[in-house]
Amino acid sequence: MQVQRLGQVEREQTGGAPARKPVLATMPGPDPLWNTYVEDYLPPNAGSIRDHFALLKLAKGRKMLILNGSVGRRQRYRDLLFAIVLKLAMRHPPPVLMQDATWEPASEALSSEFPFLKNLVPKLARLAIAALDGPHMRYAVLSSKEVETFPQTWGVDPRRVVFQPFPNTLHKYRNMPTRDDGYLFSGGNSVRDYGLLESALEGTDVPTRVAAKWQPTRGLPNLQARSTTHDEFMTLMANAHAVVVPIRQTVRSAGQQTYLNAMGLGKPVIVTDVPGARDYVIDGVTGVIVPSTVEAMRAAILHVMDPANAGFYAEMAQRAREDVFRRFNEETFRHGLLLHAGMISQEQFERGSGTSAASVGLSIGPRQFQQAG
């Protein structure tokens, strides 16, 4: 059913009164098309018992719920736990689209926080996903590779898994001042391989700053690492010559926010060849993708830092900036979720976001998605 017709039917059923929005989501956004179909819910007491009861009440009668799979301990894993509560509380729960379902059984965060549970974490994670899964569940992952690996890892129906690219999250930083202070920047904590970066820097004089919890072990005089605030993180990125994002090989993707934001700020990026990298970076055109070897990483770093190659990388960075704002923005992200949720057509997606669904990797339309499972 087309969205326009859907709205007409609901207005008729309510006697002309404003229709209740068909989608409930826990990730508010200012996008007009999103707000046409979505009621946003983000309480100050996320994860409390009162919050779960409020969500249950709001969920009744919805055509779709969009939950956030990336919520963590700070939010008391609210969306994941609510998905379990929803399944237990309702005999016929509404369809759920769990966006940002980028999980790995051996959770790095949980294992580091509760080291005594390290061997149990993979089993507990699989039990949790099994507890929330069902025919009503759909999962939006952040890389095309995870469309293949996610069902195998978590034992879910592959027809209920789709690829929804992540957006840049520059927002207020989009037009922040940038300059080139001549250092290499790297940052972030999730699934990073800073050991690879440190080994690649050994024997070079490339000044490098890392914004992360990780601490160097080799005593390199040209390598500094420390935790930062988000504002400090963005300033370090904005003033770097180039940005490197070393991601370790695993079943989930990671690092998109860091390298997309760097590209949006006009910085040349180097990314290891892991799930997701080739969905966002066009190797040699908008960035550099390298194998996860010390030799390849070192060669890429030396090449991007060489003043003789400044013109080449300036052009690459400009192409990357344009590509990020065209393909990986808030509109393509939220409109893609609406497309996967069956609320809008592919034509509406392309009209609203200004780019084709194929250009951002969206290959599963709403009709297929609603029938899956």
C-alpha positions in Angstrom: 0.0 0.0 0.0 1.4 3.4 -0.9 2.0 5.8 2.0 -0.4 8.4 0.8 -3.2 5.8 0.7 -2.2 4.5 4.1 -2.6 8.0 5.6 -6.0 8.5 3.9 -7.3 5.2 5.3 -6.2 6.0 8.8 -7.8 9.5 8.7 -11.0 7.9 7.6 -10.9 5.4 10.4 -10.4 8.1 13.0 -13.2 10.3 11.6 -10.9 12.9 10.2 -8.9 13.4 13.3 -5.1 13.5 13.0 -3.9 9.9 12.5 -1.6 8.3 15.0 1.8 8.0 13.3 2.4 4.4 12.1 6.0 4.1 13.4 7.4 4.5 16.8 11.2 5.1 17.1 13.7 5.6 19.9 16.1 7.7 17.8 14.6 11.3 17.3 15.5 13.3 14.3 14.5 16.6 12.8 14.0 15.3 9.2 10.5 16.3 7.9 9.8 13.0 6.0 10.9 11.0 9.0 8.6 13.0 11.2 5.6 12.5 8.9 5.5 8.8 9.7 7.4 8.5 12.9 6.6 9.3 16.5 9.9 9.8 18.3 10.3 8.7 21.9 13.4 9.5 24.0 12.7 9.8 27.7 15.1 11.1 30.3 14.8 7.8 32.3 15.7 5.4 29.5 15.9 1.8 30.7 13.8 2.3 33.8 10.7 0.1 34.5 8.5 3.2 33.9 10.2 3.6 30.5 9.5 0.1 29.5 5.9 0.4 30.5 5.6 3.6 28.5 7.2 2.0 25.4 4.8 -0.9 25.6 1.8 1.4 25.8 3.1 3.5 22.8 3.9 0.4 20.8 0.3 -1.0 20.7 -1.3 -0.6 17.3 1.9 0.5 15.5 2.8 -0.8 12.1 6.5 -0.7 12.9 8.9 0.0 15.7 12.4 1.2 15.0 14.8 0.5 17.8 18.4 1.3 18.3 20.7 -1.7 18.4 23.7 0.3 19.4 22.5 1.4 22.9 24.9 0.2 25.6 25.4 0.1 29.3 24.9 3.8 29.8 21.3 3.4 28.5 21.0 0.1 30.4 20.8 -1.8 27.0 17.2 -0.4 26.9 16.3 -1.1 23.3 17.6 -4.7 23.4 15.9 -5.5 26.7 12.7 -3.8 25.4 12.7 -6.1 22.4 12.7 -9.0 24.8 9.9 -7.5 26.9 7.9 -6.8 23.8 8.1 -10.4 22.6 7.1 -11.7 26.1 4.3 -9.1 26.7 2.5 -9.2 23.4 1.1 -12.3 21.7 1.4 -10.6 18.4 4.0 -7.9 18.7 4.3 -5.3 15.9 7.2 -5.6 13.4 10.5 -4.3 14.8 13.4 -2.9 12.8 16.5 -3.0 14.9 18.8 -0.5 13.3 22.6 -0.5 13.9 22.6 -4.2 14.7 26.4 -4.3 14.7 27.1 -6.9 17.3 29.8 -9.5 17.9 29.4 -12.4 20.3 32.7 -11.7 22.1 31.6 -8.2 23.1 34.8 -6.1 23.5 33.0 -3.6 25.9 31.5 -6.3 28.1 34.6 -8.4 28.2 36.8 -5.5 29.3 34.2 -4.3 31.9 33.6 -7.8 33.3 36.7 -9.8 32.6 35.6 -12.6 34.9 32.7 -13.2 32.4 34.9 -13.1 29.3 34.4 -16.8 28.5 30.7 -16.6 29.1 30.0 -13.4 27.1 29.6 -15.1 23.7 27.1 -17.6 25.1 25.2 -14.9 27.0 25.1 -12.7 23.9 23.6 -15.5 21.7 21.0 -16.3 24.4 20.0 -12.6 24.5 19.6 -12.4 20.7 17.6 -15.6 20.7 15.4 -14.2 23.4 14.4 -11.2 21.4 14.4 -12.8 17.9 11.2 -13.9 16.2 9.3 -13.5 12.8 8.5 -9.9 13.8 12.1 -8.9 14.0 14.2 -7.3 11.3 17.8 -6.2 11.5 19.5 -3.4 9.7 23.3 -3.8 9.7 25.9 -1.3 8.6 27.8 -3.2 5.9 26.9 -5.5 3.0 29.2 -8.2 4.3 27.1 -8.4 7.5 24.0 -9.2 5.5 25.8 -12.5 4.9 27.5 -13.0 8.3 24.9 -11.7 10.7 22.4 -14.6 10.0 25.2 -17.1 10.4 26.5 -15.5 13.6 23.2 -15.1 15.3 21.0 -17.9 13.8 18.4 -15.6 12.3 16.5 -15.8 9.1 18.6 -14.1 6.4 15.5 -12.7 4.8 15.1 -10.5 7.8 18.5 -8.8 7.5 19.2 -5.7 5.4 22.0 -3.3 4.8 21.4 0.3 5.9 24.5 2.6 5.5 25.5 4.7 8.4 25.6 8.5 8.0 28.2 11.1 8.8 27.5 12.6 12.2 29.3 16.0 11.7 26.1 18.1 12.4 27.4 21.2 14.2 31.0 20.3 13.2 30.3 20.3 9.4 31.7 23.8 8.9 34.2 23.9 11.7 37.6 25.5 10.8 40.2 23.0 9.6 43.9 23.3 9.0 46.9 21.1 8.4 49.2 20.8 11.4 51.2 18.1 9.8 50.3 15.1 12.0 48.5 11.9 11.4 45.3 11.3 13.5 43.5 8.2 14.6 40.7 7.8 17.1 37.9 5.7 18.5 37.7 2.7 20.7 35.4 0.2 19.0 37.2 -2.8 17.4 40.4 -0.8 16.8 43.8 -2.4 15.9 46.2 0.2 17.3 48.8 -2.4 17.7 48.9 -2.5 13.9 49.2 1.2 13.7 52.0 1.3 16.3 54.0 -1.3 14.5 53.6 0.5 11.2 54.9 3.7 12.7 58.0 2.1 14.1 61.1 3.3 12.2 59.3 6.4 10.9 59.2 10.0 12.1 55.5 10.6 11.3 54.0 12.6 14.2 50.8 10.7 15.2 48.1 11.5 17.7 45.5 8.9 18.9 42.3 9.8 20.7 41.4 6.6 22.5 41.6 4.7 25.7 44.4 2.6 24.2 48.0 3.2 25.4 51.1 2.6 23.3 53.6 -0.1 24.3 56.7 0.5 22.2 57.7 3.9 23.5 57.7 5.6 20.1 58.6 9.3 20.5 56.4 10.3 17.6 53.2 8.6 18.9 50.9 10.2 21.5 47.7 8.7 22.8 45.1 9.8 25.3 41.4 9.8 25.9 39.6 13.0 24.9 36.3 14.7 25.0 34.2 14.7 21.8 35.1 18.3 21.1 38.8 17.6 21.5 38.4 14.5 19.3 36.9 16.6 16.5 39.5 19.4 16.8 42.3 16.9 16.6 40.7 15.4 13.5 40.1 18.8 11.9 43.7 19.9 12.3 45.3 16.7 11.1 47.1 16.2 7.8 45.4 12.8 7.3 43.4 10.3 9.3 44.0 6.5 9.7 41.4 4.1 11.0 42.9 0.7 11.8 40.0 -1.8 12.4 40.6 -5.4 13.3 39.1 -8.2 11.4 35.8 -9.4 13.0 32.2 -10.4 12.1 30.9 -6.8 12.6 31.8 -3.5 10.9 33.1 -0.6 12.8 34.8 2.8 12.4 32.3 4.3 9.9 31.6 7.3 12.1 35.3 8.2 12.3 36.2 7.8 8.7 33.0 9.3 7.3 33.4 12.4 9.5 37.1 12.7 8.5 36.1 12.6 4.9 33.4 15.1 5.5 36.0 17.5 7.0 38.1 17.1 3.8 40.8 14.8 5.3 42.5 12.0 3.4 41.7 8.7 5.1 43.4 5.3 5.3 41.1 2.4 6.4 42.0 -1.3 6.8 40.2 -3.7 4.5 37.5 -5.0 6.8 33.7 -5.4 6.6 32.1 -2.1 5.6 35.2 -0.3 4.3 34.4 -0.8 0.6 30.7 0.1 1.2 31.7 3.6 2.1 35.2 4.3 0.7 36.0 4.0 -3.0 39.6 2.8 -2.9 42.0 5.3 -4.6 39.1 7.7 -5.3 37.7 8.9 -2.0 40.2 7.1 0.3 42.8 4.4 0.7 41.9 0.9 1.7 44.8 -1.3 2.8 45.3 -4.9 3.9 45.8 -5.4 7.7 49.5 -5.8 7.4 52.3 -3.7 8.9 54.0 -3.2 5.5 50.8 -2.1 3.7 49.9 0.3 6.5 53.3 1.8 6.7 53.5 2.3 3.0 50.1 4.0 2.9 51.0 6.3 5.8 54.4 7.4 4.3 52.7 8.0 0.9 49.9 10.2 2.3 52.4 12.2 4.5 54.8 12.8 1.7 54.6 16.5 0.6 55.2 15.4 -3.0 51.8 13.8 -3.0 49.9 16.7 -1.5 48.0 17.6 -4.7 46.9 14.0 -5.3 45.4 13.7 -1.8 43.9 17.2 -1.8 41.8 16.1 -4.8 40.9 12.8 -3.2 39.8 14.6 0.0 37.6 16.9 -2.0 35.9 14.0 -3.8 35.4 12.3 -0.5 33.8 15.3 1.1 31.4 15.6 -1.7 30.6 11.9 -1.7 30.0 11.8 2.0 27.5 14.7 2.0 25.7 13.2 -1.1 25.4 9.6 -0.1 26.0 9.2 3.6 23.9 11.9 5.3 21.0 12.1 7.7 18.4 12.0 4.9 19.7 8.8 3.2 20.0 7.2 6.6 16.5 8.0 7.9 14.8 7.6 4.6 16.5 4.3 4.1 15.1 3.1 7.4 11.6 4.2 6.3 12.1 2.4 3.0 13.1 -0.8 4.9 10.2 -0.4 7.2 7.8 -0.3 4.3 6.6 3.3 5.0 7.9 4.9 1.7 8.6 3.7 -1.8 12.0 3.7 -3.5 10.8 6.6 -5.6 10.0 8.6 -2.4 13.4 7.7 -1.0 15.2 9.0 -4.1 13.1 12.1 -4.2 13.5 12.9 -0.5 17.2 12.1 -0.3 18.3 13.4 -3.7 20.3 10.2 -4.6 19.4 6.8 -5.9 18.8 3.8 -3.5 21.4 1.8 -5.5 24.1 4.4 -4.9 24.0 3.8 -1.2 23.7 0.1 -1.4 19.9 -0.3 -0.7 18.8 -3.4 -2.5 15.9 -4.7 -0.6 12.6 -2.9 -1.1 9.8 -2.6 1.5 7.6 -5.2 -0.1 10.3 -7.9 0.1 11.1 -6.8 3.6 7.6 -7.0 4.9 7.1 -10.5 3.6 10.4 -11.8 4.9 10.1 -14.2 7.8 
